[in-house]
Amino acid sequence: MSTELTVSNIVLVAKQHEIEELRHLEARAQLVGDIGALIHCLQNERGASSLFLASAGARFGDTRQALIAASREREGALRTSFDTLLQHSNHGSAKLYSLMAWVLLGLDALPALRAQVDAQQLGPDEAVAAFSRLISGLASLIFEVADTTVNPGISRSLVALFNFVQGKELAGQERAVGAAMFASGQCDAPHQQRILDLIDAQERNFQVFCEFADETSLAPWQEMHVAPYVVILERLRRVLGSAKPGAALDANQSDKWFECCSDRLAAMWSLQCLQVERLQAQCAHLIAEAERELTDSEGLLTQLRNSPPPSAGLGERFFDPNIPIDHALRFTPTEGGAPPVERSIIEVLQAQSERIANMETELDSARRALNERKVIERAKGVLMARFNLTEEAAYKMLQKTSMDQNRRLAEVAEAVLALPAFFTPQPATPRR
Amino acid sequence: MSTELTVSNIVLVAKQHEIEELRHLEARAQLVGDIGALIHCLQNERGASSLFLASAGARFGDTRQALIAASREREGALRTSFDTLLQHSNHGSAKLYSLMAWVLLGLDALPALRAQVDAQQLGPDEAVAAFSRLISGLASLIFEVADTTVNPGISRSLVALFNFVQGKELAGQERAVGAAMFASGQCDAPHQQRILDLIDAQERNFQVFCEFADETSLAPWQEMHVAPYVVILERLRRVLGSAKPGAALDANQSDKWFECCSDRLAAMWSLQCLQVERLQAQCAHLIAEAERELTDSEGLLTQLRNSPPPSAGLGERFFDPNIPIDHALRFTPTEGGAPPVERSIIEVLQAQSERIANMETELDSARRALNERKVIERAKGVLMARFNLTEEAAYKMLQKTSMDQNRRLAEVAEAVLALPAFFTPQPATPRR
């Protein structure tokens, strides 16, 4: 059906377009929920796999099988979400699809990885690294959804959620590394440093989370800081952090470590679910609001259909220099003078323009947080390629420069990207 | 038709999605061309209307009628483009529709404006201001298209074009204001200052144009600086700029002023057409390239259909810690080892990820130029509302602070936006 080109029809189409975009956003919130749930299951499976391998298959075999079944169920749900996105190819960005393909490569590879764990062909560290790689790909998907969201409220919630999931992932890695250390019965320097790095990196993520989360999420987060398992965790962290390399560790503490880490992760998981629920409620609320506005606008504009075209009267008003217009096209109708029909169309358009302008401004702050991360990640990539560094070493190089020069980390990263002559990535050489 | 969820299908869908987005971009390039052409015609009509009114209807009556006919033709073309966008509501952003509605309000109001000019119910300044308002709305549409373009090459071209159109618009205003000054036979201080401001603002736009334009556009731009009409223009600019307020101006110079400004605008118009042609060629080239890549990928991936699922083999490669992966998911397949089918899918995905990552980086520089303008426009809006200033006065306030504090204009604008307590817009009060 063809729609006549009139101002009021464009206003209505813009509103319908907005509702459709919000519906896509609702589907994305579902996707983000599915991703978060699979990450949680894979974290559990990673922990159990690490303990299973560290104990040479003696322990955690049954737990691991139960956790694999849980992972599989969540994987199925995520594949359904992926499938929906694949069938509606206009809903995603090129980058989203590229990340999806990469994640699917990993999901397809999971059975082979599990078979290697079954046969104990991997060390605990290798298994942890493999699961972590897949989880990191899954987290990138959440980041991409946050990055392409145009609604400021949802964008803020997604920035908070992404950083929370990243922080939780690092907490999961901490559990796996620490459990392997205790189970091995001996402290070694690389694992010890890794634990300290993981604690540090968690702090950074949770800081951004606190900046962007709303009250509903912040209250349970504060409560988590006084929970009993935190006391145990901090004591065991101290044991791991202060032991001399080579010193013996009490292998029986492995369970206690695993348990308090798991309690903390379970609390995080509850909070993650709460955030996803809130996100979905936010989307539903926005859709209901936009639909109500559409109905209101339709009501206001219906009378136009039975009135003469508004051109003549509106003309004088459009070009009236006494009605100020700024770049955002907010113009203030003067009091009295105009008949109600004209006023209504100008008011609807004005309200719409005003809302769009406000949303743009609000969106900027959420975008800034995401952009800083992108710049830092890109600068890390340049340094990794240029100096053949690990990700952690590249990060430390940025961090050290930031502290030495008393400049923000993002500024240092910008500077690295602005000096391509010094840092152009070399042709990649296999590290074998 | 349902597509099976496999890595290779996602890779192909991502490619198809990219081609579809490029097609939308091609339609946008058409829209931008139509907008630019209408702006050009309205500029001509504005110049003739101003002279017609300044001469109390004695001159430029016929020229004006011919120019109105030309404007109408271009308006028809633009309405067709708008109509296409309205029928395919998924192609635009909420903001694009809001701007379209506003512009349509102005187009609907044009006949009433022309009737007022016919009846000489307006002064030349009022007529210039009315046309300028509509042209500024049209230019905002070009800005919005540039702002929502995700291809870095096209985005750069659109940033260059937008700034060129803005610069040309200011040159058109200069022609109209100067012609009215000469025709009135007397110099007055406000118009004199306006001419100087317009010359200044043109410089700023053409600077950004030069930064983002490619060689094809820069060469004719350089040639324009040594054209004969520029010598005449500069002499007449000097006459207008140095005359004492109240001093007599030679009304016969009005034609010469109009002529040399028109020659300059005609040259700009040619260059604008060249830019639009280049833009369309760029889009066509990108589509052809993406389609070739799609065919190549399909060729490479076809063999997968007849091969066993790649899960097992790829699995080891996905989790192989010796294949480094950075945040952009660029991973380097090791030499030898993998069968050709596996290598091809990894290579296709890798090439796609790499291209997306590079495009993101390139896009940033174009976005930065657009964002700076947005921040400055927003800060102007805040100052206008807060201190009840005109746009020009708000700009000067920013500029003065920038010079006094030796900080970039965009930084000052950021600071204005960061201090909401000082600058919160007051509820708008009608200025009548």
Interface residues (C-beta under 8 A of the other chain):
Chain A: S2 T3 L5 T6 V7 N9 I10 V11 V13 A14 Q16 H17 E18 E20 E21 R79 F82 D83 L86 Q87 S89 N90 G92 S93 A94 K95 Y97 S98 L99 M100 A101 W102 L104 L105 G106 D108 A109 L110 P111 A112 L113 E126 A129 A130 R133 L134 G137 S140 V150 P309 P310 S311 A312 L314 G315 E316 R317 F318 F319 P321 N322 P324 I325 D326 H327 A328 L329 R330 T332 T334 E335 I346 L349 Q352 S353 I356 E360 T361 K374 E377 R378 K380 G381 M384 A385 E391 L417 A428 P430 R431 R432
Chain B: S2 T3 L5 T6 V7 N9 I10 V11 V13 A14 Q16 H17 E18 E20 E21 R79 F82 D83 L86 Q87 S89 N90 G92 S93 A94 K95 Y97 S98 L99 M100 A101 W102 L104 L105 G106 D108 A109 L110 P111 A112 L113 E126 A129 A130 R133 L134 G137 S140 V150 P309 P310 S311 A312 L314 G315 E316 R317 F318 F319 P321 N322 P324 I325 D326 H327 A328 L329 T332 T334 E335 L349 Q352 S353 I356 E360 T361 K374 E377 R378 K380 G381 M384 A385 E391 L417 A428 P430 R431 R432
